[in-house]
Amino acid sequence: MINPEHDPLVSIESLIVSGRVAEARRLLRGTTQKKVPRDSLLKVANLSRRAGLFGLAMRLLNPVVRAQGKVALPATSAEKAEYGALLTYIGATEEALALLKAIDVKAAPQVLLYEAFAFFSAW
């Protein structure tokens, strides 16, 4: 079982890595953007995607990446890259590639991997 003294995100990461994805999903379900501090949003979205909770990850990142009007803190390159990966997983490959191509690889090197996922998906 998860030790509550540890960071819950580290515990969820450990569950995913050890193949206990159902337990990770159980812990992630019920998460909302209001419950997640902005500095943890990317990590929670990433864990959600890796646990197969694409809808949750999209709900977390969409208001940040697709923000309307003025925003206090614009989406980071890493948040955009994660959102691009999510778009690929839900089948929006063209939209994913358009978003991923606009990201500076130096700012978010994972964008290259996520572009590869999108190209495989389109293939």
All heavy atoms as an XYZ file, in Angstrom:
938
protein
N       0.840     -1.194      0.000
C       0.000      0.000      0.000
C       0.874      1.243      0.000
O       2.035      1.210      0.358
C      -0.904     -0.059      1.236
C      -2.096      0.854      1.177
S      -3.201      0.352     -0.160
C      -3.933      1.878     -0.544
N       0.292      2.363     -0.336
C       1.024      3.617     -0.433
C       1.222      4.214      0.957
O       0.299      4.263      1.763
C       0.265      4.608     -1.331
C       0.239      4.062     -2.746
C       0.884      5.979     -1.283
C      -0.568      4.882     -3.685
N       2.417      4.671      1.223
C       2.742      5.323      2.481
C       2.298      6.781      2.395
O       2.824      7.541      1.584
C       4.245      5.224      2.743
C       4.642      5.788      4.081
O       3.900      6.551      4.692
N       5.804      5.407      4.535
N       1.336      7.209      3.241
C       0.824      8.578      3.132
C       1.848      9.646      3.488
O       1.637     10.819      3.221
C      -0.355      8.595      4.113
C      -0.143      7.447      5.022
C       0.684      6.441      4.268
N       2.964      9.265      4.100
C       3.995     10.244      4.435
C       4.758     10.712      3.195
O       5.395     11.753      3.213
C       4.975      9.655      5.441
C       4.350      9.369      6.785
C       5.321      8.717      7.738
O       6.504      8.576      7.413
O       4.862      8.337      8.816
N       4.707      9.944      2.134
C       5.415     10.300      0.902
C       4.558     11.185      0.016
O       3.341     11.224      0.128
C       5.809      9.029      0.133
C       6.845      8.219      0.842
N       6.644      6.922      1.195
C       8.083      8.535      1.280
C       7.710      6.450      1.804
N       8.599      7.424      1.875
N       5.212     11.858     -0.898
C       4.525     12.674     -1.893
C       3.594     11.767     -2.695
O       4.032     10.764     -3.257
C       5.572     13.327     -2.796
C       4.980     14.174     -3.903
O       3.746     14.244     -4.029
O       5.779     14.775     -4.638
N       2.295     12.091     -2.759
C       1.366     11.227     -3.493
C       1.722     11.079     -4.973
O       1.484     10.023     -5.560
C       0.003     11.892     -3.311
C       0.272     13.241     -2.774
C       1.631     13.235     -2.160
N       2.313     12.105     -5.586
C       2.682     11.992     -6.996
C       3.825     10.997     -7.184
O       3.843     10.253     -8.167
C       3.049     13.361     -7.568
C       1.932     14.406     -7.558
C       2.407     15.701     -8.186
C       0.685     13.889     -8.240
N       4.747     10.956     -6.251
C       5.832      9.973     -6.303
C       5.248      8.571     -6.129
O       5.655      7.626     -6.812
C       6.905     10.278     -5.233
C       7.928      9.158     -5.148
C       7.580     11.605     -5.510
N       4.272      8.439     -5.238
C       3.627      7.142     -5.029
C       2.892      6.678     -6.278
O       2.966      5.508     -6.653
C       2.648      7.221     -3.856
O       3.324      7.546     -2.666
N       2.188      7.602     -6.935
C       1.462      7.253     -8.164
C       2.445      6.871     -9.261
O       2.224      5.896     -9.989
C       0.534      8.405     -8.591
C      -0.583      8.586     -7.564
C      -0.043      8.158     -9.979
C      -1.397      9.857     -7.730
N       3.536      7.614     -9.375
C       4.589      7.282    -10.344
C       5.093      5.857    -10.100
O       5.234      5.064    -11.029
C       5.744      8.285    -10.219
C       6.978      7.928    -11.013
C       6.898      8.327    -12.465
O       6.183      9.289    -12.784
O       7.569      7.676    -13.286
N       5.344      5.519     -8.850
C       5.840      4.181     -8.503
C       4.834      3.102     -8.876
O       5.216      2.035     -9.351
C       6.154      4.099     -7.004
O       7.191      4.964     -6.674
N       3.560      3.390     -8.644
C       2.525      2.422     -9.014
C       2.512      2.179    -10.519
O       2.429      1.032    -10.969
C       1.149      2.916     -8.552
C       0.884      2.882     -7.052
C      -0.421      3.600     -6.730
C       0.853      1.454     -6.544
N       2.603      3.234    -11.298
C       2.581      3.101    -12.759
C       3.802      2.318    -13.232
O       3.681      1.386    -14.032
C       2.498      4.483    -13.437
C       1.134      5.119    -13.149
C       2.743      4.374    -14.946
C       1.020      6.573    -13.568
N       4.968      2.685    -12.731
C       6.208      2.032    -13.147
C       6.202      0.548    -12.770
O       6.715     -0.287    -13.511
C       7.433      2.756    -12.534
C       8.705      1.974    -12.728
C       7.573      4.140    -13.150
N       5.583      0.221    -11.643
C       5.565     -1.175    -11.199
C       4.405     -1.968    -11.798
O       4.208     -3.129    -11.464
C       5.519     -1.248     -9.669
O       4.290     -0.733     -9.191
N       3.624     -1.335    -12.687
C       2.554     -2.049    -13.376
C       1.238     -2.075    -12.621
O       0.298     -2.744    -13.035
N       1.142     -1.339    -11.538
C      -0.089     -1.301    -10.743
C      -0.929     -0.091    -11.169
O      -1.270      0.771    -10.377
C       0.272     -1.279     -9.262
C       0.999     -2.553     -8.856
C       1.747     -2.483     -7.556
N       0.938     -2.011     -6.436
C       1.480     -1.584     -5.301
N       2.776     -1.565     -5.129
N       0.692     -1.172     -4.318
N      -1.242     -0.095    -12.452
C      -1.909      1.047    -13.079
C      -3.319      1.238    -12.530
O      -3.764      2.376    -12.344
C      -1.919      0.903    -14.618
C      -2.641      2.054    -15.281
C      -0.496      0.800    -15.137
N      -4.026      0.171    -12.244
C      -5.387      0.293    -11.710
C      -5.380      1.053    -10.382
O      -6.259      1.879    -10.129
C      -6.016     -1.081    -11.540
N      -4.391      0.796     -9.547
C      -4.280      1.521     -8.274
C      -3.969      2.998     -8.523
O      -4.508      3.869     -7.840
C      -3.192      0.910     -7.397
C      -3.552     -0.438     -6.824
C      -2.433     -1.009     -5.969
O      -2.071     -0.372     -4.960
O      -1.923     -2.086     -6.331
N      -3.100      3.261     -9.494
C      -2.769      4.647     -9.834
C      -4.012      5.372    -10.335
O      -4.270      6.521     -9.948
C      -1.661      4.679    -10.886
N      -4.794      4.702    -11.168
C      -6.026      5.305    -11.683
C      -6.979      5.646    -10.544
O      -7.592      6.713    -10.535
C      -6.732      4.348    -12.644
C      -6.132      4.279    -13.994
C      -6.995      3.407    -14.887
N      -6.300      3.146    -16.106
C      -6.246      1.978    -16.713
N      -6.886      0.932    -16.210
N      -5.587      1.830    -17.829
N      -7.092      4.732     -9.604
C      -7.991      4.947     -8.468
C      -7.590      6.211     -7.698
O      -8.436      7.000     -7.289
C      -7.969      3.723     -7.546
C      -8.949      3.793     -6.391
C      -8.936      2.537     -5.527
N      -7.614      2.125     -5.091
C      -6.915      2.702     -4.105
N      -7.410      3.739     -3.468
N      -5.719      2.251     -3.766
N      -6.291      6.404     -7.523
C      -5.809      7.586     -6.803
C      -5.982      8.881     -7.606
O      -6.202      9.942     -7.031
C      -4.338      7.404     -6.419
C      -4.068      6.323     -5.381
C      -2.572      6.104     -5.222
C      -4.700      6.676     -4.045
N      -5.883      8.771     -8.919
C      -5.988      9.957     -9.773
C      -7.430     10.394    -10.021
O      -7.697     11.574    -10.212
C      -5.294      9.712    -11.112
C      -3.775      9.698    -11.069
C      -3.207      9.065    -12.327
C      -3.240     11.103    -10.884
N      -8.348      9.417    -10.028
C      -9.750      9.751    -10.298
C     -10.239     10.748     -9.256
O      -9.898     10.681     -8.097
C     -10.612      8.502    -10.288
C     -10.480      7.725    -11.565
C     -11.585      6.692    -11.706
N     -11.452      6.035    -12.984
C     -10.902      4.844    -13.168
N     -10.449      4.160    -12.137
N     -10.816      4.319    -14.372
N     -11.071     11.633     -9.679
C     -11.593     12.647     -8.773
C     -10.736     13.900     -8.714
O     -11.093     14.871     -8.064
N      -9.604     13.866     -9.408
C      -8.743     15.045     -9.455
C      -9.377     16.081    -10.369
O      -9.872     15.758    -11.430
C      -7.351     14.652     -9.993
O      -6.799     13.646     -9.160
C      -6.428     15.849    -10.036
N      -9.364     17.313     -9.932
C      -9.846     18.415    -10.758
C      -8.771     19.483    -10.807
O      -7.872     19.509     -9.970
C     -11.139     19.044    -10.189
O     -10.842     19.626     -8.928
C     -12.255     18.027    -10.051
N      -8.884     20.362    -11.779
C      -7.885     21.423    -11.917
C      -7.840     22.291    -10.671
O      -6.779     22.755    -10.265
C      -8.149     22.264    -13.159
C      -7.009     23.232    -13.436
C      -7.267     24.112    -14.627
O      -8.390     24.441    -14.919
N      -6.208     24.508    -15.295
N      -8.988     22.483    -10.038
C      -9.032     23.309     -8.835
C      -8.243     22.680     -7.680
O      -7.748     23.388     -6.823
C     -10.478     23.544     -8.412
C     -11.242     24.433     -9.368
C     -12.668     24.608     -8.934
C     -13.412     25.445     -9.952
N     -14.823     25.557     -9.659
N      -8.149     21.358     -7.673
C      -7.445     20.666     -6.594
C      -5.935     20.588     -6.820
O      -5.197     20.284     -5.905
C      -7.972     19.228     -6.453
C      -9.385     19.120     -5.958
C      -9.763     17.657     -5.845
C     -11.196     17.469     -5.418
N     -11.554     16.045     -5.351
N      -5.501     20.846     -8.050
C      -4.090     20.669     -8.392
C      -3.409     22.028     -8.502
O      -3.804     22.853     -9.324
C      -3.938     19.908     -9.731
C      -2.471     19.712    -10.082
C      -4.649     18.564     -9.665
N      -2.372     22.265     -7.696
C      -1.633     23.533     -7.842
C      -0.990     23.609     -9.226
O      -0.606     22.593     -9.801
C      -0.555     23.466     -6.757
C      -0.837     22.266     -5.943
C      -1.828     21.421     -6.667
N      -0.865     24.811     -9.735
C      -0.339     24.996    -11.095
C       1.034     24.331    -11.270
O       1.308     23.741    -12.307
C      -0.261     26.490    -11.426
C       0.358     26.814    -12.777
C      -0.441     26.216    -13.940
N       0.266     26.297    -15.176
C       0.163     27.284    -16.053
N      -0.638     28.289    -15.818
N       0.865     27.253    -17.163
N       1.880     24.380    -10.257
C       3.214     23.798    -10.408
C       3.202     22.273    -10.414
O       4.212     21.646    -10.725
C       4.180     24.339     -9.346
C       3.773     23.990     -7.923
O       2.616     23.579     -7.695
O       4.623     24.138     -7.030
N       2.055     21.665    -10.112
C       1.927     20.206    -10.175
C       1.060     19.737    -11.338
O       0.927     18.541    -11.576
C       1.318     19.670     -8.869
O       2.146     19.958     -7.779
N       0.471     20.683    -12.045
C      -0.480     20.355    -13.103
C       0.126     19.466    -14.189
O      -0.479     18.463    -14.591
C      -1.006     21.651    -13.721
C      -2.329     21.593    -14.454
C      -3.439     21.134    -13.542
C      -2.666     22.960    -15.022
N       1.313     19.799    -14.648
C       1.964     19.012    -15.693
C       2.213     17.588    -15.223
O       1.940     16.630    -15.945
C       3.280     19.670    -16.121
C       4.131     18.892    -17.120
C       3.378     18.679    -18.434
C       5.438     19.609    -17.364
N       2.718     17.431    -14.015
C       3.024     16.099    -13.483
C       1.757     15.257    -13.344
O       1.734     14.086    -13.723
C       3.743     16.217    -12.136
C       4.136     14.894    -11.537
C       5.185     14.198    -12.374
C       5.666     12.920    -11.721
N       6.581     12.172    -12.567
N       0.683     15.855    -12.838
C      -0.573     15.119    -12.677
C      -1.139     14.742    -14.048
O      -1.617     13.624    -14.242
C      -1.591     15.927    -11.843
C      -2.942     15.218    -11.786
C      -1.048     16.158    -10.435
N      -1.068     15.645    -15.008
C      -1.545     15.347    -16.363
C      -0.714     14.226    -16.987
O      -1.257     13.318    -17.623
C      -1.512     16.589    -17.236
N       0.604     14.271    -16.798
C       1.489     13.240    -17.334
C       1.166     11.875    -16.716
O       1.061     10.866    -17.422
C       2.950     13.615    -17.082
C       3.907     12.543    -17.534
O       4.233     11.640    -16.772
N       4.363     12.646    -18.766
N       0.998     11.841    -15.409
C       0.651     10.584    -14.730
C      -0.710     10.085    -15.204
O      -0.894      8.877    -15.419
C       0.656     10.774    -13.217
C       2.015     11.033    -12.574
C       1.849     11.454    -11.124
C       2.909      9.806    -12.688
N      -1.647     10.997    -15.386
C      -2.981     10.614    -15.863
C      -2.910     10.001    -17.254
O      -3.543      8.976    -17.525
C      -3.908     11.834    -15.868
O      -4.062     12.348    -14.572
N      -2.130     10.621    -18.133
C      -1.981     10.066    -19.491
C      -1.368      8.680    -19.428
O      -1.849      7.749    -20.071
C      -1.111     10.978    -20.367
C      -0.839     10.390    -21.763
C       0.043     11.283    -22.610
N       1.311     11.642    -22.013
C       2.396     10.865    -22.027
N       2.371      9.670    -22.581
N       3.533     11.291    -21.482
N      -0.318      8.534    -18.655
C       0.376      7.245    -18.562
C      -0.490      6.175    -17.907
O      -0.298      4.989    -18.147
C       1.689      7.427    -17.820
C       2.668      8.273    -18.643
C       3.886      8.712    -17.883
N       4.526      7.632    -17.181
C       5.191      7.780    -16.025
N       5.310      8.973    -15.484
N       5.744      6.749    -15.449
N      -1.475      6.598    -17.106
C      -2.403      5.659    -16.479
C      -3.626      5.404    -17.358
O      -4.515      4.650    -16.985
C      -2.843      6.185    -15.115
N      -3.656      6.048    -18.531
C      -4.764      5.840    -19.457
C      -5.976      6.717    -19.187
O      -7.034      6.502    -19.759
N      -5.837      7.702    -18.321
C      -6.932      8.622    -18.018
C      -6.790      9.875    -18.883
O      -6.526     10.976    -18.400
C      -6.920      8.979    -16.523
C      -7.149      7.814    -15.561
C      -6.957      8.257    -14.119
C      -8.525      7.207    -15.760
N      -6.974      9.681    -20.187
C      -6.760     10.760    -21.147
C      -7.728     11.918    -20.928
O      -7.344     13.077    -21.047
C      -6.866     10.251    -22.581
C      -5.994      9.063    -22.864
C      -6.514      7.937    -23.468
C      -4.660      9.053    -22.507
C      -5.710      6.839    -23.737
C      -3.847      7.964    -22.761
C      -4.381      6.847    -23.376
N      -8.971     11.601    -20.626
C      -9.964     12.649    -20.399
C      -9.591     13.538    -19.223
O      -9.721     14.766    -19.297
N      -9.133     12.933    -18.152
C      -8.707     13.705    -16.983
C      -7.543     14.610    -17.340
O      -7.553     15.806    -17.026
C      -8.310     12.758    -15.838
C      -7.639     13.419    -14.632
C      -8.551     14.456    -13.997
C      -7.227     12.349    -13.620
N      -6.551     14.069    -18.015
C      -5.384     14.863    -18.396
C      -5.781     16.017    -19.309
O      -5.285     17.138    -19.156
C      -4.335     13.975    -19.069
N      -6.702     15.760    -20.233
C      -7.175     16.820    -21.129
C      -7.894     17.913    -20.333
O      -7.680     19.094    -20.576
C      -8.123     16.257    -22.193
C      -7.484     15.329    -23.200
S      -6.341     16.137    -24.309
C      -7.442     17.067    -25.335
N      -8.739     17.503    -19.383
C      -9.467     18.489    -18.575
C      -8.511     19.340    -17.743
O      -8.778     20.511    -17.488
C     -10.485     17.798    -17.670
C     -11.731     17.340    -18.393
C     -12.826     16.892    -17.447
N     -12.424     15.811    -16.562
C     -12.450     14.517    -16.874
N     -12.840     14.144    -18.075
N     -12.088     13.608    -15.993
N      -7.408     18.763    -17.323
C      -6.438     19.514    -16.535
C      -5.675     20.529    -17.382
O      -5.483     21.673    -16.969
C      -5.449     18.565    -15.856
C      -6.014     17.657    -14.768
C      -4.964     16.641    -14.333
C      -6.510     18.463    -13.588
N      -5.234     20.093    -18.566
C      -4.358     20.951    -19.375
C      -5.083     21.871    -20.352
O      -4.553     22.918    -20.717
C      -3.353     20.092    -20.144
C      -2.216     19.512    -19.318
C      -1.298     18.679    -20.196
C      -1.422     20.604    -18.619
N      -6.275     21.500    -20.782
C      -6.967     22.310    -21.789
C      -7.130     23.770    -21.382
O      -6.832     24.664    -22.182
C      -8.315     21.696    -22.154
C      -9.023     22.492    -23.221
O      -9.710     23.452    -22.920
N      -8.829     22.092    -24.471
N      -7.571     24.067    -20.166
C      -7.734     25.477    -19.797
C      -6.416     26.261    -19.775
O      -6.424     27.486    -19.910
C      -8.332     25.427    -18.383
C      -8.871     24.053    -18.233
C      -8.040     23.174    -19.113
N      -5.311     25.565    -19.631
C      -4.005     26.221    -19.602
C      -3.473     26.409    -21.016
O      -3.037     27.488    -21.398
C      -3.004     25.396    -18.755
C      -1.616     25.996    -18.817
C      -3.485     25.285    -17.315
N      -3.510     25.335    -21.810
C      -2.948     25.379    -23.158
C      -3.850     26.153    -24.117
O      -3.359     26.878    -24.977
C      -2.692     23.943    -23.684
C      -2.213     23.956    -25.125
C      -1.676     23.229    -22.798
N      -5.133     26.023    -23.962
C      -6.090     26.689    -24.854
C      -6.780     27.855    -24.148
O      -7.955     28.125    -24.383
C      -7.132     25.682    -25.344
C      -6.558     24.513    -26.126
C      -6.009     24.959    -27.440
N      -5.738     23.809    -28.301
C      -4.777     23.775    -29.171
N      -3.976     24.805    -29.330
N      -4.585     22.720    -29.922
N      -6.057     28.551    -23.303
C      -6.619     29.657    -22.522
C      -7.146     30.755    -23.436
O      -6.536     31.068    -24.453
C      -5.572     30.218    -21.576
N      -8.260     31.318    -23.056
C      -8.879     32.419    -23.796
C      -8.542     33.727    -23.093
O      -8.583     33.805    -21.872
C     -10.399     32.240    -23.835
C     -10.848     30.948    -24.470
C     -10.627     30.925    -25.966
O     -10.762     31.944    -26.625
N     -10.296     29.775    -26.510
N      -8.214     34.750    -23.833
C      -7.951     36.058    -23.262
C      -6.653     36.112    -22.478
O      -5.745     35.316    -22.681
N      -6.589     37.061    -21.560
C      -5.387     37.233    -20.758
C      -5.297     36.127    -19.708
O      -6.286     35.772    -19.077
C      -5.396     38.576    -20.047
C      -5.116     39.748    -20.936
C      -4.962     41.011    -20.111
C      -4.555     42.166    -21.002
N      -4.347     43.385    -20.216
N      -4.098     35.612    -19.541
C      -3.863     34.607    -18.508
C      -2.686     35.063    -17.655
O      -1.755     35.686    -18.141
C      -3.580     33.206    -19.109
C      -4.817     32.635    -19.747
C      -2.439     33.244    -20.092
N      -2.768     34.724    -16.379
C      -1.707     35.114    -15.459
C      -0.401     34.421    -15.807
O       0.669     35.012    -15.743
C      -2.119     34.786    -14.031
N      -0.504     33.161    -16.186
C       0.681     32.363    -16.475
C       0.421     31.533    -17.724
O      -0.353     30.574    -17.682
C       0.979     31.455    -15.274
C       2.331     30.806    -15.173
C       3.453     31.843    -15.156
C       2.405     29.978    -13.900
N       1.021     31.883    -18.856
C       0.774     31.119    -20.090
C       1.329     29.700    -19.990
O       2.181     29.412    -19.157
C       1.498     31.921    -21.165
C       2.423     32.837    -20.460
C       1.938     32.992    -19.048
N       0.831     28.837    -20.851
C       1.277     27.443    -20.870
C       2.764     27.357    -21.176
O       3.276     28.080    -22.035
C       0.488     26.654    -21.909
N       3.441     26.466    -20.472
C       4.861     26.231    -20.733
C       5.004     25.327    -21.952
O       4.038     24.682    -22.379
C       5.538     25.547    -19.531
O       4.970     24.232    -19.377
C       5.362     26.352    -18.253
N       6.203     25.256    -22.473
C       6.463     24.353    -23.601
C       6.189     22.912    -23.205
O       5.641     22.134    -23.987
C       7.908     24.502    -24.066
O       8.116     25.788    -24.604
N       6.550     22.544    -21.994
C       6.317     21.173    -21.520
C       4.822     20.875    -21.406
O       4.374     19.768    -21.739
C       7.014     20.951    -20.185
N       4.026     21.845    -20.943
C       2.575     21.646    -20.855
C       1.977     21.495    -22.252
O       1.115     20.638    -22.480
C       1.930     22.817    -20.119
C       2.230     22.831    -18.637
C       1.867     24.123    -17.933
O       1.767     25.185    -18.599
O       1.690     24.085    -16.703
N       2.448     22.307    -23.189
C       1.967     22.182    -24.570
C       2.361     20.837    -25.164
O       1.570     20.207    -25.880
C       2.527     23.312    -25.427
C       1.974     24.676    -25.089
C       2.652     25.745    -25.923
C       2.253     27.139    -25.528
N       2.989     28.163    -26.290
N       3.571     20.379    -24.882
C       4.032     19.083    -25.399
C       3.168     17.953    -24.841
O       2.756     17.050    -25.586
C       5.500     18.866    -25.053
N       2.892     17.989    -23.559
C       2.043     16.961    -22.939
C       0.652     16.984    -23.548
O       0.070     15.937    -23.835
C       1.977     17.176    -21.425
C       1.221     16.097    -20.685
C       1.882     14.743    -20.730
O       3.122     14.662    -20.750
O       1.145     13.729    -20.750
N       0.125     18.170    -23.770
C      -1.188     18.304    -24.398
C      -1.155     17.738    -25.818
O      -2.088     17.068    -26.245
C      -1.613     19.773    -24.399
C      -3.054     20.004    -24.764
C      -4.066     19.757    -23.846
C      -3.411     20.476    -26.021
C      -5.397     19.976    -24.173
C      -4.731     20.700    -26.356
C      -5.717     20.448    -25.425
O      -7.036     20.656    -25.749
N      -0.065     17.988    -26.525
C       0.090     17.421    -27.864
C       0.091     15.902    -27.839
O      -0.514     15.253    -28.691
N       0.770     15.323    -26.850
C       0.767     13.863    -26.705
C      -0.652     13.368    -26.454
O      -1.081     12.355    -27.027
C       1.691     13.435    -25.568
N      -1.389     14.082    -25.639
C      -2.776     13.702    -25.354
C      -3.640     13.762    -26.606
O      -4.475     12.878    -26.832
C      -3.358     14.615    -24.279
C      -2.830     14.363    -22.883
C      -3.097     15.554    -21.984
C      -3.441     13.093    -22.321
N      -3.446     14.793    -27.401
C      -4.200     14.894    -28.650
C      -3.949     13.674    -29.530
O      -4.874     13.153    -30.161
C      -3.836     16.184    -29.393
C      -4.332     17.480    -28.759
C      -3.689     18.688    -29.447
C      -5.851     17.571    -28.831
N      -2.715     13.205    -29.571
C      -2.394     12.005    -30.342
C      -3.157     10.808    -29.799
O      -3.741     10.032    -30.562
C      -0.876     11.728    -30.308
O      -0.202     12.820    -30.915
C      -0.530     10.443    -31.032
N      -3.165     10.646    -28.477
C      -3.817      9.491    -27.860
C      -5.315      9.474    -28.079
O      -5.919      8.401    -28.097
C      -3.502      9.435    -26.365
C      -2.172      8.815    -26.070
C      -1.025      9.589    -25.999
C      -2.038      7.442    -25.871
C       0.211      9.030    -25.734
C      -0.806      6.869    -25.609
C       0.306      7.661    -25.544
O       1.530      7.107    -25.286
N      -5.931     10.658    -28.248
C      -7.383     10.668    -28.477
C      -7.725     10.692    -29.962
O      -8.883     10.779    -30.330
C      -8.076     11.828    -27.737
C      -7.649     13.187    -28.277
C      -7.860     11.720    -26.237
C      -8.535     14.336    -27.824
N      -6.696     10.632    -30.818
C      -6.929     10.523    -32.252
C      -6.884     11.830    -33.025
O      -7.151     11.837    -34.224
N      -6.547     12.924    -32.376
C      -6.465     14.223    -33.060
C      -5.023     14.454    -33.512
O      -4.364     15.406    -33.095
C      -6.943     15.332    -32.125
N      -4.560     13.581    -34.400
C      -3.157     13.568    -34.806
C      -2.727     14.847    -35.513
O      -1.649     15.379    -35.228
C      -2.889     12.344    -35.701
O      -3.367     11.175    -35.026
C      -1.421     12.190    -35.992
N      -3.540     15.338    -36.416
C      -3.166     16.559    -37.144
C      -3.038     17.750    -36.195
O      -2.098     18.541    -36.296
C      -4.174     16.848    -38.252
C      -4.061     15.884    -39.421
C      -5.023     16.222    -40.547
O      -5.342     17.419    -40.734
O      -5.453     15.290    -41.238
N      -3.982     17.874    -35.293
C      -3.927     18.962    -34.316
C      -2.700     18.798    -33.414
O      -2.019     19.774    -33.092
C      -5.203     18.977    -33.473
C      -5.287     20.143    -32.511
C      -6.567     20.164    -31.687
O      -7.478     19.342    -31.923
O      -6.643     21.010    -30.785
N      -2.417     17.553    -33.046
C      -1.244     17.276    -32.205
C       0.038     17.696    -32.915
O       0.887     18.382    -32.327
C      -1.186     15.791    -31.857
N       0.184     17.299    -34.161
C       1.395     17.638    -34.907
C       1.545     19.142    -35.089
O       2.647     19.676    -34.968
C       1.413     16.927    -36.259
C       1.757     15.440    -36.197
C       1.489     14.762    -37.535
C       3.206     15.249    -35.759
N       0.446     19.835    -35.345
C       0.507     21.291    -35.502
C       0.987     21.944    -34.205
O       1.841     22.839    -34.232
C      -0.856     21.839    -35.906
N       0.473     21.477    -33.086
C       0.881     22.036    -31.796
C       2.332     21.673    -31.483
O       3.128     22.533    -31.084
C      -0.036     21.513    -30.689
C       0.280     21.965    -29.266
C       0.116     23.478    -29.121
C      -0.614     21.246    -28.276
N       2.693     20.416    -31.692
C       4.043     19.954    -31.351
C       5.120     20.621    -32.203
O       6.208     20.936    -31.716
C       4.120     18.432    -31.476
C       3.285     17.656    -30.450
C       3.199     16.186    -30.847
C       3.824     17.828    -29.050
N       4.831     20.850    -33.480
C       5.820     21.476    -34.374
C       6.142     22.907    -33.959
O       7.209     23.422    -34.271
C       5.320     21.442    -35.819
C       5.398     20.074    -36.454
C       4.856     20.121    -37.870
C       4.677     18.759    -38.468
N       5.889     18.116    -38.889
N       5.225     23.547    -33.243
C       5.427     24.943    -32.833
C       6.218     25.070    -31.528
O       6.526     26.176    -31.104
C       4.068     25.620    -32.674
N       6.572     23.952    -30.926
C       7.272     23.972    -29.633
C       8.775     23.897    -29.847
O       9.262     23.084    -30.635
C       6.799     22.791    -28.747
C       5.299     22.923    -28.466
C       7.588     22.738    -27.444
C       4.690     21.696    -27.813
N       9.506     24.720    -29.133
C      10.962     24.729    -29.180
C      11.494     23.455    -28.523
O      11.248     23.203    -27.347
C      11.500     25.960    -28.453
C      13.017     26.043    -28.448
O      13.676     25.280    -29.189
O      13.545     26.879    -27.686
N      12.214     22.660    -29.293
C      12.749     21.382    -28.812
C      13.713     21.588    -27.643
O      13.776     20.772    -26.739
C      13.436     20.615    -29.963
C      14.099     19.355    -29.472
C      12.432     20.302    -31.055
N      14.424     22.696    -27.645
C      15.353     22.964    -26.543
C      14.610     23.203    -25.235
O      15.105     22.862    -24.163
C      16.244     24.158    -26.872
C      17.232     23.859    -27.967
C      18.083     25.066    -28.286
C      19.023     24.729    -29.446
N      19.762     25.893    -29.911
N      13.425     23.770    -25.312
C      12.631     24.036    -24.117
C      11.897     22.789    -23.623
O      11.623     22.660    -22.432
C      11.626     25.144    -24.385
N      11.584     21.875    -24.540
C      10.847     20.654    -24.188
C      11.301     19.522    -25.101
O      10.658     19.220    -26.101
C       9.348     20.892    -24.308
N      12.434     18.885    -24.782
C      12.971     17.844    -25.664
C      12.023     16.660    -25.889
O      12.106     15.998    -26.924
C      14.245     17.379    -24.969
C      14.449     18.258    -23.799
C      13.267     19.138    -23.637
N      11.097     16.429    -24.956
C      10.155     15.316    -25.109
C       9.240     15.503    -26.313
O       8.607     14.560    -26.772
C       9.346     15.108    -23.824
C       8.392     16.230    -23.465
C       9.009     17.322    -22.618
O      10.195     17.603    -22.706
N       8.188     17.965    -21.799
N       9.203     16.717    -26.855
C       8.370     16.977    -28.015
C       8.760     16.072    -29.186
O       7.902     15.662    -29.975
C       8.398     18.479    -28.398
C       9.673     18.863    -29.095
C       7.226     18.825    -29.277
N      10.033     15.721    -29.298
C      10.473     14.825    -30.380
C       9.846     13.442    -30.233
O       9.397     12.843    -31.224
C      11.997     14.726    -30.404
C      12.734     16.026    -30.728
C      14.243     15.836    -30.558
C      12.392     16.501    -32.119
N       9.791     12.936    -29.028
C       9.153     11.640    -28.772
C       7.658     11.722    -29.078
O       7.100     10.838    -29.733
C       9.375     11.214    -27.322
C       8.689      9.929    -26.875
C       9.227      8.724    -27.654
C       8.874      9.723    -25.383
N       7.032     12.796    -28.629
C       5.594     12.941    -28.832
C       5.256     13.129    -30.311
O       4.219     12.660    -30.771
C       5.050     14.099    -27.992
C       5.209     13.898    -26.491
C       5.100     14.965    -25.625
C       5.472     12.646    -25.937
C       5.241     14.800    -24.248
C       5.622     12.477    -24.567
C       5.501     13.556    -23.732
O       5.635     13.393    -22.376
N       6.136     13.774    -31.057
C       5.935     13.869    -32.504
C       6.035     12.482    -33.139
O       5.266     12.151    -34.038
C       6.958     14.799    -33.145
C       6.645     16.265    -32.996
C       7.682     17.158    -33.661
O       8.891     16.803    -33.694
O       7.293     18.213    -34.158
N       6.986     11.684    -32.668
C       7.126     10.319    -33.193
C       5.852      9.522    -32.922
O       5.365      8.799    -33.799
C       8.334      9.626    -32.566
N       5.273      9.661    -31.712
C       4.015      8.982    -31.399
C       2.935      9.407    -32.399
O       2.172      8.569    -32.898
C       3.524      9.343    -29.994
C       4.327      8.787    -28.849
C       4.203      9.330    -27.591
C       5.235      7.742    -29.014
C       4.903      8.845    -26.500
C       5.967      7.244    -27.947
C       5.807      7.801    -26.686
N       2.881     10.699    -32.696
C       1.875     11.206    -33.623
C       2.082     10.660    -35.029
O       1.123     10.272    -35.708
C       1.882     12.737    -33.629
N       3.344     10.611    -35.471
C       3.620     10.066    -36.807
C       3.269      8.583    -36.885
O       2.708      8.122    -37.879
C       5.084     10.303    -37.197
C       5.382     11.717    -37.602
C       6.389     12.424    -36.982
C       4.657     12.351    -38.603
C       6.667     13.746    -37.349
C       4.922     13.661    -38.980
C       5.934     14.356    -38.349
N       3.578      7.834    -35.840
C       3.202      6.402    -35.823
C       1.689      6.262    -35.873
O       1.152      5.382    -36.564
C       3.741      5.699    -34.579
C       5.190      5.332    -34.669
C       6.068      5.736    -33.666
C       5.688      4.602    -35.728
C       7.412      5.408    -33.730
C       7.030      4.277    -35.793
C       7.891      4.676    -34.793
N       0.994      7.125    -35.143
C      -0.457      7.087    -35.120
C      -1.042      7.374    -36.504
O      -2.026      6.761    -36.912
C      -0.968      8.113    -34.110
O      -2.361      8.189    -34.135
N      -0.422      8.309    -37.212
C      -0.904      8.672    -38.557
C      -0.564      7.619    -39.592
O      -1.205      7.519    -40.634
C      -0.311     10.022    -38.962
N       0.458      6.854    -39.333
C       0.938      5.852    -40.272
C      -0.057      4.751    -40.372
O      -0.581      4.199    -41.141
C       2.291      5.336    -39.807
C       2.950      4.381    -40.730
C       2.885      4.324    -42.073
C       3.862      3.335    -40.353
N       3.663      3.326    -42.556
C       4.293      2.687    -41.514
C       4.346      2.883    -39.144
C       5.157      1.622    -41.514
C       5.222      1.836    -39.143
C       5.626      1.207    -40.326
